[in-house]
Amino acid sequence: MENLSSQENTPAMSYKEWALTIFLASLPFIGLILVLVWAFDSTTNIHKKNWAKGNLLIMVIAMILVFAFLFLFGGMALLAGLANN
């Protein structure tokens, strides 16, 4: 856990920095790599670090939901196709 005094002295990010951060994170493969770096790098701004960790959590939840949806409905379609033969 980081020192509280270092967190208090962290400057807030400007709207330009946030816009660039969100734009870069939205790029397909580069964005994932950057979000991982921002989430676990010790020199990253604490606000960006927390945002990146939250973004990773949302990505993991979304992937779990997508795979569960594909497994459920893909499996049902496969079974329906086998039943028709």
C-alpha positions in Angstrom: 0.0 0.0 0.0 1.3 3.4 -0.8 2.1 6.1 1.6 -0.8 8.4 2.4 1.4 11.5 2.4 2.5 10.8 -1.2 -1.2 10.4 -2.2 -2.1 13.8 -0.8 0.6 15.5 -2.8 -0.4 14.0 -6.1 -1.6 16.7 -8.5 -5.0 16.2 -10.1 -5.0 15.3 -13.8 -6.2 17.9 -16.3 -9.1 17.3 -18.7 -6.6 17.1 -21.5 -4.6 14.3 -19.7 -7.9 12.4 -19.1 -9.0 12.8 -22.7 -5.6 11.4 -23.9 -5.7 8.6 -21.3 -9.2 7.5 -22.3 -8.4 7.7 -26.0 -5.2 5.6 -25.6 -7.0 3.1 -23.5 -9.7 2.7 -26.1 -7.2 1.5 -28.8 -7.6 -2.2 -29.4 -4.4 -3.9 -28.3 -2.2 -1.0 -27.3 -5.0 0.1 -24.9 -4.9 -3.1 -22.9 -1.2 -3.0 -22.6 -1.3 0.6 -21.5 -4.0 0.0 -18.9 -2.0 -2.9 -17.5 1.1 -0.6 -17.2 -0.8 2.2 -15.7 -2.5 -0.1 -13.2 0.7 -1.7 -11.9 3.4 0.9 -12.4 4.7 2.6 -9.2 5.4 5.9 -10.9 1.9 6.4 -12.4 -0.3 9.1 -11.0 -2.5 7.7 -8.3 -5.8 8.9 -10.0 -4.8 7.2 -13.3 -3.7 4.1 -11.4 -7.0 3.7 -9.7 -8.9 4.4 -12.9 -6.9 1.7 -14.7 -7.5 -0.8 -12.0 -11.3 -0.1 -12.1 -11.1 -0.3 -15.9 -9.4 -3.7 -15.7 -12.1 -4.9 -13.3 -14.8 -3.9 -15.7 -13.0 -5.6 -18.6 -12.8 -8.9 -16.6 -16.4 -8.8 -15.7 -17.4 -8.0 -19.3 -15.3 -10.9 -20.6 -16.9 -13.3 -18.0 -20.4 -12.2 -19.1 -19.6 -12.5 -22.8 -18.1 -16.0 -22.4 -21.1 -17.1 -20.2 -23.5 -15.8 -22.8 -21.7 -17.5 -25.7 -21.4 -20.7 -23.8 -25.1 -20.7 -22.8 -26.6 -19.8 -26.2 -23.9 -21.4 -28.3 -24.4 -24.6 -26.4 -28.2 -24.4 -26.9 -27.7 -23.8 -30.6 -25.4 -26.7 -30.9 -27.8 -29.0 -29.1 -30.7 -27.8 -31.2 -28.7 -28.5 -34.3 -27.9 -32.1 -33.1 -31.5 -32.7 -32.2 -32.6 -31.9 -35.7 -30.3 -34.4 -37.3 
